[in-house]
Amino acid sequence: MVQKENRDNLISPNLSLSSFEMGRDDVNVVCTYGKISLWFGRQVPDVVIGQILLGISNIDHSAVHELELVCDFEEITEYESHGYILVSYAKSKDGYRTTFHVPFSSKKALFYLAGSVTEALKDKDTILDCYWTGDDSDIMRLYEELSDIEGWKLKGINYKDDAKEKNSGPIIFD
């Protein structure tokens, strides 16, 4: 069994966190105070996509992914039937320009989102931004939640410049 890092001291209480990066070779998760950026490589297994989305949901039910797309009017109700929340739409020359929120409080919406990510990965790597209200403790809880994923590791911690203590750069973990 692999020994895990001492998580109690990963984030310095004396510095202001800028970003916390974790993942594996085929996934990168970067957490900041307002956003979680997910990068999925083409070889990431479907189960890992699901574990990450559900992990975020377990930590912050209010997290959302904002999806903008152009679709036919009939497709709007299809997205809504999968748990997506229509925020806005407008007629355009190619159909309807829509904005949906994918709520992390809805397992149904997350399941459909995971399927969309899997489908997109057939063509190229995929980036997904999620908006949340996480703080240092939520970031650590998310790291704990996702650390059961095979190959999961801490990649780096970045702090904001602080007048009292200047860092020479990010703290990188291998």
N, C-alpha and C positions, 0 to 999 in steps of 0.2 A: 504494500500500500504506500502511495506517495504521501509524504508529509506536506501539508499545506503551510503557506506563509502565516506568520503571526498577524492576523487581521486587525488586532487591536491598535496597532501603531502604523497602519498603512497610510492613513491620511493624517498629516500633521495638524494638530488643533491650533497651532500658532500661525499658520499660513492660510491664505485665501485660495481655495481650489479653483483652477481654471478648467481642467479636464482630467478624466480618469478613463484610461483605455485598457480594454480587456478583450479576450477572444481566443481564437486558435488560428491555424494557418488559413482556413477557408472562411473565417468570420472575424469581423472587427466591430467592437461596440465601443463608442466614445460617448461618455456621459458628461454633460455640463449641467448647470443649474436649471436651464429651461428646455433642454433638448437632449435626446438620445439619437445619435447617428449610427445606423446599422449598415455595414457593408457585407454583402453575401457574395462569396466567390461561386463560380459555376459548379464546383464539385461538392458544395455543402449538402449533406443529407437532409431530406425533408423533415425528419424527426428533430434535427437541431434547430431548424427554422421555428418549428412549433414550440420547442422548449424555450427559446429566447422570447418569443412573443408572449407566451403564457407566464414566463418569469417576470417580464415587465408588468404584466397585468396583476400578478400576485403582489407586487410592491406598490404599484400606483394604479388603482382602478380608473382614475380620472385621466390617464394618459390617452392621447389621441394621435392618429396619423392623419395628415391632411392629404387627400388625393384629388388632384385636378385632372380632368380628362374631357375629351369631346366624345359624345356618344349620341345615339338616336334617343328620342324621347322615351320610347318603350323601355330602353335599357335602364333608365333612371329608377323605375320601380323595381327592376331586377336587383340593382345594387341595394336599394332600400330593404328588399325582402331578405337580403343576407346580413342585415344589421347595420349597414352604412347609413349615416345621417346626412341628408342633403342640406348643405349650407347655402348654396346659391346655384342658379343656373341662368343662362342667357342663350338665346338663339344666335347661332353663328352660321356662316356659309356651309360649314361641314357637318352641322348637326347642332347639338346643344353643348355649350361649354359649361361644365359642372364642377362644383367643389363639394366633396364629401368629407365628413369626419368619420374615421374608423375608430370607434370607441373601444378601448382595451377592457372595458367593463363587460363587453359582449363576447362570449366564447364563439358564438355563431359568426360574428364579424371577423374575429381573429382567425378562425378556421378558413374563411373565404380569402382573407388577406394572405395567409400562408400559401394557399393554393395559387394565388396570383403571383406571389414571389417565385414559387417553384416554376410556374409557367414562364416567367420573365427570364429565369436563369437558363433556360434552354438556348437563349440567344446571346446573353451577356451577363457579366457581373451586375448586381443590383444594389442600389443604395436606397435606404428607407429612413426617413426622419420621423421621429416621434416627439411630441411635445408633452412635457410633464412638469411637475412641481417639486421634483426631487432635490434633496439637500445632501450633505455629506453622509448622514446616516442612511438615507435611502440608497445612495450610491453603493455604500458598503453592503447593505442588505441585498441589493441586486447582484453584486459580485458574489456574495454567499449563495444566493439562489441559483446562479448560473454556474457556479464552480463544480457542480456535479456532472456537467457535460464533459465527456471524454476529451482530453487535450486542452481544457480550458486553463488560461493563465492570465496573469496581470501583465500588461504590455508597457504601461507607462503612466506616470502621474505628472501633471503639469500644474504649477502654481502661478497665480498672478504675481506680477512684480510687486514687491512690498518695500516700502521706504526703509523699514528697519532691517530687513534681511533680503539681499538680492541673491537669487539662485543663478547658477551659471547655465542652467538649462533644465530640460525635463529629466525626471528620474525614470530611467528605463529598466525594465525587468526582463530577463531572458528566461 
